[in-house]
Amino acid sequence: MKQVPDKVRTTSDCMRYEIVDLYEYEHSLYKAFRNTEAHRTPAIPPAAHALAAAPVVAKCALSALAIEPAIIRSLIPQHERLHLDTFDGSAWLSLVPFQVYNMHLRFLPSLPGIAHFHEMNLRTYVTDGRHPGTVFLHIHVNKLLPVLFHRAAGLPYHKSQITVTDNQIIYNGAGHEPQSTLRLEHRSGQYLTDKTELDRWLTERYCTYQQNGSGIYRFPIHHQEWPLRKADIDTLSIDYRWKNIHLGNNIAAAHYADGVDTLFWMKEHL
């Protein structure tokens, strides 16, 4: 049996090693994560409660835009413990495109049609006072099976025309109302060795909150700290519309990351 490396894998590691013993791999992964949780609060949940394991989320470009809090407040789940999170008085929206490799439920092999897909989500930032997190307002995926799988968990996935490569993101919302388009060509720059407070505020979030029926749930996740790079943008054209949100080319921050292995836990009722 091929050996699982002690360190958490990068994207190239995932492609290089054949995962034969998922139990060994996932426990090795969790053990490695236990040694890399100083960057997050609160502490990583118990491994026994993990639901899905080790998809490698790769080639992630983040584009964040500051916006008036009043525009966003009505779009997040309404709960007395859940509040819109702001930075310097502004709410933030991010369009986050990425690729997912080898997604699988814990101790089960990945399934064709659901393991690998391209995604772009529109997110904003919230907190319950102890768990800073995100709310996914809308999620675009290029394959139908991941849409059905994640909708069953209560997440707002929709099949869309989206392609994510190492240096290009193309989204075409044809057939959706209102129609939206996005084209981004970028290059990965230098690693950010001195992250700003805003860099960490935008990217170090270890749960998402979603409304499912009459209940509001927290979905915990864990991964290593994002190895952020500067994103050098060559081409940018955004005309993204959703409900009362219209995003154009007014980018306030952009990041690139090679990818991190991720663990997902069962949702928790708020």
C-alpha positions as CSV (number, residue, x, y, z in Angstrom):
1,M,0.0,0.0,0.0
2,K,1.3,3.4,-0.9
3,Q,2.3,5.5,2.1
4,V,0.3,8.6,3.1
5,P,2.6,11.6,3.6
6,D,2.8,13.0,7.2
7,K,2.1,16.5,6.1
8,V,-1.2,17.8,4.8
9,R,-1.3,17.4,1.0
10,T,-1.1,20.0,-1.6
11,T,-3.0,19.7,-4.9
12,S,0.0,18.1,-6.6
13,D,0.3,15.6,-3.7
14,C,-3.3,14.6,-4.2
15,M,-2.7,13.9,-7.9
16,R,0.5,12.0,-7.1
17,Y,-0.7,9.6,-4.5
18,E,-3.4,7.0,-4.9
19,I,-5.6,6.9,-1.8
20,V,-6.0,3.2,-1.1
21,D,-6.7,3.3,2.7
22,L,-9.1,6.1,3.3
23,Y,-9.2,5.4,7.0
24,E,-5.5,5.8,7.4
25,Y,-5.4,8.8,5.1
26,E,-8.2,10.7,6.9
27,H,-6.8,10.0,10.4
28,S,-3.4,11.1,9.2
29,L,-5.0,14.2,7.8
30,Y,-6.9,15.0,11.1
31,K,-3.7,14.4,13.1
32,A,-1.9,16.9,10.9
33,F,-4.7,19.3,11.3
34,R,-4.5,19.1,15.1
35,N,-1.0,20.5,14.8
36,T,-2.1,23.4,12.6
37,E,-5.1,24.9,14.4
38,A,-3.3,27.8,16.2
39,H,-4.6,30.1,13.4
40,R,-8.2,29.5,14.2
41,T,-10.8,30.0,16.9
42,P,-12.6,28.1,18.3
43,A,-10.8,24.7,18.4
44,I,-11.2,22.1,15.7
45,P,-14.2,19.8,16.4
46,P,-13.7,16.0,17.2
47,A,-12.7,13.8,14.3
48,A,-15.4,11.3,15.1
49,H,-18.1,13.8,14.1
50,A,-16.6,14.6,10.7
51,L,-18.9,13.9,7.7
52,A,-16.8,14.5,4.6
53,A,-13.1,14.4,4.2
54,A,-10.2,15.8,2.2
55,P,-11.4,17.5,-0.9
56,V,-8.6,19.5,-2.2
57,V,-9.9,23.0,-2.9
58,A,-7.5,24.5,-5.4
59,K,-6.7,27.7,-7.5
60,C,-9.0,29.9,-5.5
61,A,-9.2,33.6,-6.4
62,L,-11.1,35.8,-4.0
63,S,-12.6,39.1,-5.0
64,A,-14.1,41.1,-2.2
65,L,-16.2,44.3,-2.3
66,A,-17.2,46.6,0.5
67,I,-20.9,47.5,0.6
68,E,-23.4,49.3,2.9
69,P,-24.6,46.9,5.7
70,A,-28.2,47.8,5.1
71,I,-28.1,46.2,1.6
72,I,-27.0,42.9,3.0
73,R,-28.7,42.6,6.4
74,S,-32.1,41.4,4.9
75,L,-30.4,38.6,2.9
76,I,-28.8,36.7,5.8
77,P,-30.7,34.3,8.0
78,Q,-32.6,36.1,10.8
79,H,-31.7,34.9,14.2
80,E,-31.1,36.7,17.5
81,R,-27.6,35.2,17.9
82,L,-26.5,35.7,14.3
83,H,-25.2,39.1,13.2
84,L,-23.8,40.6,10.1
85,D,-20.0,40.9,10.5
86,T,-18.4,44.2,9.4
87,F,-14.9,45.5,8.8
88,D,-14.3,49.2,9.4
89,G,-18.1,49.7,9.3
90,S,-18.6,48.0,5.9
91,A,-20.2,44.7,5.1
92,W,-18.3,42.6,2.5
93,L,-19.3,40.4,-0.4
94,S,-16.9,38.0,-2.1
95,L,-17.2,36.0,-5.3
96,V,-15.0,33.0,-4.7
97,P,-14.3,30.6,-7.6
98,F,-12.4,27.4,-7.1
99,Q,-12.0,23.7,-8.1
100,V,-12.7,20.7,-5.9
101,Y,-10.8,17.4,-6.3
102,N,-11.6,14.1,-4.8
103,M,-14.6,15.1,-2.6
104,H,-15.9,12.0,-0.7
105,L,-17.9,11.1,2.4
106,R,-15.9,9.9,5.3
107,F,-14.3,6.5,4.8
108,L,-16.0,6.1,1.4
109,P,-14.4,6.4,-2.0
110,S,-15.2,9.4,-4.2
111,L,-18.0,8.9,-6.7
112,P,-17.9,9.8,-10.4
113,G,-19.8,13.0,-11.2
114,I,-19.6,14.4,-7.7
115,A,-15.9,14.2,-6.7
116,H,-14.5,16.8,-9.1
117,F,-16.3,20.1,-10.0
118,H,-15.9,23.8,-10.5
119,E,-17.7,26.2,-8.2
120,M,-18.2,29.9,-7.6
121,N,-20.0,31.2,-4.5
122,L,-21.3,34.6,-3.6
123,R,-20.7,35.0,0.2
124,T,-21.0,37.5,2.9
125,Y,-19.6,37.5,6.5
126,V,-21.5,36.9,9.8
127,T,-20.8,35.9,13.4
128,D,-22.6,34.5,16.3
129,G,-20.1,36.2,18.6
130,R,-17.9,33.1,19.0
131,H,-17.8,31.5,15.5
132,P,-17.0,34.0,12.7
133,G,-18.3,32.5,9.5
134,T,-19.9,33.1,6.1
135,V,-23.3,32.9,4.6
136,F,-23.4,31.5,1.0
137,L,-26.0,33.7,-0.7
138,H,-25.8,31.8,-4.1
139,I,-23.5,28.9,-5.3
140,H,-22.8,28.1,-8.9
141,V,-21.5,24.7,-9.9
142,N,-20.8,23.2,-13.3
143,K,-22.2,19.7,-12.6
144,L,-25.7,18.6,-11.7
145,L,-24.8,15.8,-9.1
146,P,-22.9,18.1,-6.7
147,V,-25.9,20.5,-6.9
148,L,-28.3,17.7,-5.9
149,F,-26.0,16.4,-3.1
150,H,-25.4,19.8,-1.5
151,R,-29.0,20.9,-1.8
152,A,-30.0,17.8,0.2
153,A,-27.7,19.3,3.0
154,G,-29.5,22.6,2.8
155,L,-27.0,24.6,0.7
156,P,-28.1,27.0,-2.1
157,Y,-26.4,25.2,-5.1
158,H,-27.3,25.9,-8.7
159,K,-26.0,24.4,-11.9
160,S,-24.3,27.1,-14.0
161,Q,-21.9,27.6,-16.9
162,I,-18.6,28.1,-15.0
163,T,-15.0,27.2,-15.8
164,V,-12.1,27.6,-13.4
165,T,-8.5,27.0,-14.5
166,D,-5.1,27.9,-13.0
167,N,-5.4,31.5,-14.3
168,Q,-8.9,32.0,-15.7
169,I,-12.4,32.1,-14.4
170,I,-15.3,32.3,-16.9
171,Y,-19.0,32.4,-15.7
172,N,-22.0,32.8,-18.0
173,G,-25.4,33.1,-16.3
174,A,-27.3,32.6,-19.6
175,G,-30.7,31.2,-18.9
176,H,-30.8,32.6,-15.3
177,E,-32.7,35.8,-14.3
178,P,-31.2,38.2,-14.0
179,Q,-28.4,37.4,-16.4
180,S,-24.8,37.7,-15.1
181,T,-21.3,37.3,-16.5
182,L,-17.8,37.2,-15.2
183,R,-14.5,36.9,-16.9
184,L,-11.3,37.0,-14.9
185,E,-7.7,36.3,-16.0
186,H,-5.1,36.5,-13.3
187,R,-1.6,35.5,-12.3
188,S,-0.5,34.3,-8.9
189,G,2.0,36.7,-7.4
190,Q,4.2,36.6,-4.3
191,Y,3.1,34.9,-1.1
192,L,1.7,37.3,1.5
193,T,4.2,36.8,4.3
194,D,2.7,39.7,6.3
195,K,-1.1,39.3,6.0
196,T,-3.1,42.4,6.9
197,E,-6.0,42.3,9.4
198,L,-8.4,42.4,6.4
199,D,-6.6,39.5,4.7
200,R,-7.3,37.3,7.7
201,W,-10.8,38.7,8.4
202,L,-11.9,37.7,4.8
203,T,-10.2,34.3,4.6
204,E,-9.9,32.7,8.1
205,R,-13.5,31.5,8.5
206,Y,-14.3,28.0,9.7
207,C,-18.0,27.6,9.4
208,T,-20.9,28.7,7.2
209,Y,-24.4,29.5,8.4
210,Q,-27.5,28.6,6.3
211,Q,-31.2,28.6,6.8
212,N,-32.9,25.2,6.1
213,G,-36.7,25.4,6.4
214,S,-37.5,27.1,9.7
215,G,-34.1,26.2,11.2
216,I,-30.7,28.0,11.0
217,Y,-27.6,25.7,11.0
218,R,-23.9,26.1,11.3
219,F,-21.7,23.9,9.1
220,P,-18.2,23.6,10.7
221,I,-15.1,23.0,8.5
222,H,-11.4,23.0,9.0
223,H,-8.3,23.4,6.9
224,Q,-4.8,24.8,7.2
225,E,-4.4,28.6,7.1
226,W,-4.8,29.7,3.5
227,P,-1.4,30.2,1.8
228,L,-2.4,33.5,0.3
229,R,-0.7,35.1,-2.7
230,K,-1.3,38.4,-4.3
231,A,-3.5,38.0,-7.4
232,D,-2.2,40.1,-10.3
233,I,-5.3,40.7,-12.5
234,D,-4.8,41.0,-16.3
235,T,-8.5,40.9,-17.4
236,L,-11.5,41.7,-15.3
237,S,-15.1,42.0,-16.5
238,I,-17.9,41.5,-13.8
239,D,-21.6,42.1,-14.3
240,Y,-23.0,40.0,-11.5
241,R,-26.6,40.4,-10.4
242,W,-28.5,38.6,-7.6
243,K,-31.6,40.0,-6.0
244,N,-30.8,43.6,-5.0
245,I,-27.1,43.1,-5.4
246,H,-25.2,44.3,-8.5
247,L,-21.4,43.7,-8.6
248,G,-19.2,45.4,-11.1
249,N,-15.5,45.9,-11.5
250,N,-15.1,47.8,-8.2
251,I,-12.8,45.2,-6.6
252,A,-11.5,46.2,-3.2
253,A,-9.3,43.1,-2.5
254,A,-8.2,40.1,-4.5
255,H,-6.3,36.9,-3.4
256,Y,-5.0,33.7,-4.9
257,A,-4.3,30.4,-3.1
258,D,-3.0,27.1,-4.4
259,G,-5.4,25.1,-2.3
260,V,-5.9,23.3,1.0
261,D,-7.3,20.0,2.2
262,T,-10.5,20.4,4.0
263,L,-12.7,18.5,6.5
264,F,-16.4,19.0,6.8
265,W,-18.6,18.3,9.9
266,M,-22.3,17.6,10.4
267,K,-24.4,20.7,10.5
268,E,-25.3,22.0,14.0
269,H,-28.6,23.7,14.9
270,L,-28.1,27.3,16.0
